[in-house]
Amino acid sequence: MRQIATLGAAFFALLPVYPSVRLSAQSLRVPYQSFTLPNGLQVLLHEDHSVPLVTVNIWYHVGSADEKPGRTGFAHLFEHIMFMGSQHVPTGEFDKLLEAAGGDNNGSTTEDRTNYYEDAPSNALPLMLWLDSDRMGFLLPEITADKVDLQRGVVQNERRQSYENRPYGLAEENILQRLYPAEHPYHWPVIGSMADLSAATLEDVRGFFRTYYTPNNASLAIAGDITPRAARQLVERYFAEIPRGPAVARPAPPGVQLGADVYATLEDHVQVPRVYDAWHTMKAFADGDATLDVLANVLASGRSSRLYRRLVYELQIATDVVAFQDGGRLDGKFELWATARPGHDLTELERVIEEEIQKLAQAGPTPREVERAQNTFEAQFLSRMERVGGFGGKADQLNFYNYFVGTPDYFQKDLDRYRKVTAVEVQQAARRYLVDAHRVVLSVVPQGKPELAVKQVVNP
Amino acid sequence: MKATLAIAAALLTAGPAVRLPAQAVDRTKPPALPAPPALKLPAVQTATLPNGLQLAVVETHKVPVVDIQVVLDAGAAHDPAELPGLATFTTTMLQQGAGRRGALEIADEAAFLGAQLNSSASYDAASVSLHVPRRRLEPALDLLADVVLRPTFADSEVARQRELRRAQIVQLADNPVAMAGIAFPAIVYGRAHPYGRPLNGTEASTAALSRDGVAEFYRASYRPNAARLLVVGDVTLAEARRLLAARFGAWERGPVPAVPQAAPPTPAARTVYLVDKPGAAQSVIRIGHVGVARTTPDYFALQVLNTILGGAFTSRLNQNLRETHGYTYGAFSQFSAGRMAGPFVASASVVTAKTDSSLIEFLKELRRIRDAAVPDAELAKAKAYITLGLPADFETTAAAASKFRELLVYGLPLDYFDHYVERINAVTAADVQRVARQYIDPDHFDIVVVGDKSQIEAGIKALNEGPIVYRDLWGQEVK
């Protein structure tokens, strides 16, 4: 075959070069080097010369869980403001300079963190680090109230496009506010409320930046067609002078205790109703987290899953069914939904869902079901090794593991969690976290038809 | 594993850093960059199986996964005019029983192998694809061969999938973006042209789906002489040929229907088509008309044009509607180049109260790109974005497969991407203006807006950009 060659191949030969990783099912490795600048910025470097690209991926350890009352959605609004220019990068130039260098970029916000990446040909690394260091060190001089207003408008349109104007799009925030108590940082959605977005001020931007957008509250992963020595020099050149910020205090979240089943109804612009069940479970990587991923797979992943077979294939009373364990850094939930076919009601669906959960809690999954789920996860892990950049590429994953478990190259250990899950554990998890626990049952029904909601007879 | 493992086992530390110069780094201007790395794309190798079935193989041995595509000339452009949705339904039915396995067993086996088995159709092609870890390749290929060569099309499964599709069609009317996705091509092309018919059918055509119809469509079009195989990933050409010849080498040739042809509709004067969606938080806007075929010699100039207009984040439409005015989360444009001339479309979802203002800005940009030559810096940025961004499109097996698949569907040469950069770089500002004037025609725009009529109609009328007519989500007149 023709290898992908790079301009720098001869030059790189003088330095230690790690051959591109050839993976087997027995070993997933992403070799990396790490160091921490005196200002606290943690840096992770991973070489992969298979394509002449480099990615710069920064995680700021701040998300919607850090928002103050009355300012929901602010962490994500701030993410947008990070693209509005900085002291040495006039507004609009961040994107233009990157595109002119053949690059792409994006950012995203969750409850727990905000990440940013730039992907570009490997010669553009100095530009990417210049841009990212300028907004880490010198954002505020360029940010005005007008620019905050503009991105507030964009974000409010994001909320309209992705939530309000999308069928069932407001279900999630209705679940969160019932599952987590008001003082819990997962009580509100990342996108926030329209009113809170409207209330955000330039002073909020300044305070948030000084508190959270500091080198000591971030980690920087660079992956792709790099030499670690040269990359380290560039990182030091651009980031070393940025001053350390205050230590970030994060109070432990309050405990979550759902004392009874909670039934709720949301009227939406839809023709057919959908039922959501949500249970409080545990945070990511805690005991049971991978087991619940396997449980979700057995219940509702693909056409061979139990609930798809019953609801969609055999009984033909639903059009779809979805289940997942959603573990964050602080807490987690297990969620399941199914959409009724015209003429079928949610109580009918909920009864079947309950039956299948009970069956799993009593008899557990078959060995083949567990192995099938494990094989599916393993294949997903493999495919995630194909890309260095973007969301979910190797650099993003190094930052993810670093933040969630403290070990950037946790790929194989993460897969091992799934390989270790047994049928008995899945059975016990179904009992403990679903059958024996209370849940939020949200019925999303057509406007003016609350009578289509689930009747409260299923799980007394 | 191998040498990598020993190195990876320990946490490495980078070599000693070179001391920083005493003065602070100069941040006042962007750093000068060295020349970009040379672009080298993976090579395409070819082979022909005994039955004439052609095979293209792209070896990439970075990660032990393989992506396989069976690409068939069995797209929705072959649908009978009265039965839109048949081609896509046939691809759905491939997986509902094949060989000795039933529908659920196929799904179970694919998941057990960690394989993603997908079958779908666009207007121009049907494809059945497999993405699987290398070590499970052979049993996964057995499954793929069953699905492509030995579908059973049981009556009960046809009925089951037909009913599921009927329920899904009901839900379309809940989603304004999905509504626009059906209404816009229906309005631009009309039902007389294949590109104007809904890919997944209508209520009536879905009700008419039958076992015989599916089996006949399959028999007519699923032939090796109307198919190509594409393999990208951790296999060699020799392996791929051996594995695929054993499974697809006896597939019987047969007469196949001619490639569908249809004349584009006569362009109508600019008109606003309003699809009412009471209570919508945004208006979904689609503006355009018939565009170009994939094989147009102007393709490269159009790629540059579209990147400037609406193909990237810093394109004019997004800069204007999002970054200047905040009317939307994103505004874009696209030439969907097909086997026949596909649509040109500019699109955004905008806040209801700014529907008229958004249309003003859309039309302003769509006229400006014709009226004035593109400045050099903007042209250079667009060309660099396209050419330097090309390697990223080939980074993963699935991404590379989708790029090479395009060559197979549109009959383009397999070394096409080797010349891509030089052709983009040859595009001049004059070329961009010429193709803008030729292929973007504001006098004949179909402007489709899915939104809350009671909130937006008066503002649109006041724009005086054409008559307003009312349509449903199928693009049909509303009395």
Interface residues (C-beta under 8 A of the other chain):
Chain A: M1 R2 I4 A5 T6 L7 G8 Y18 P19 S20 V21 R22 L23 S24 A25 Q26 S27 R29 V30 P31 Y32 Q33 S34 F35 L45 S50 V51 P52 L53 Q87 H88 G92 D95 K96 L97 E99 A100 A101 G102 G103 D104 D119 A120 P121 S122 N123 A124 P126 L127 W130 L131 D134 F138 D149 L150 Q151 R152 G153 V154 Q156 N157 E158 R160 Q161 S162 E164 N165 R166 P167 D225 P228 R229 R232 Q233 E236 R237 Y238 A240 E241 H269 V270 Q271 V272 S301 G302 R303 S304 R309 V312 Y313 Q316 T319 T339 R341 P342 R368 E371 R372 A373 N375 T376 E378 A379 Q380 L382 S383 M385 E386 R387 V388 G389 D409 Q447
Chain B: M1 K2 A3 T4 L5 I7 A8 L11 L12 T13 A14 G15 A17 V18 L20 A24 V25 R27 T28 K29 P30 P31 L33 P34 A35 P36 P37 A38 L39 K40 L41 P42 A43 E59 T60 H61 K62 V63 P64 V65 A103 L104 A107 D108 A110 A111 F112 L113 G114 A115 Q116 H131 V132 P133 R135 R136 R160 E163 L164 A167 Q168 V170 Q171 A173 D174 N175 P176 V177 T236 G279 A280 A281 Q282 V284 A312 F313 T314 Q319 R322 E323 T324 H325 G326 Y327 T328 Y329 S349 V350 V351 A380 K381 A384 Y385 T387 L388 G389 P391 A392 F394 E395 T396 T397 A398
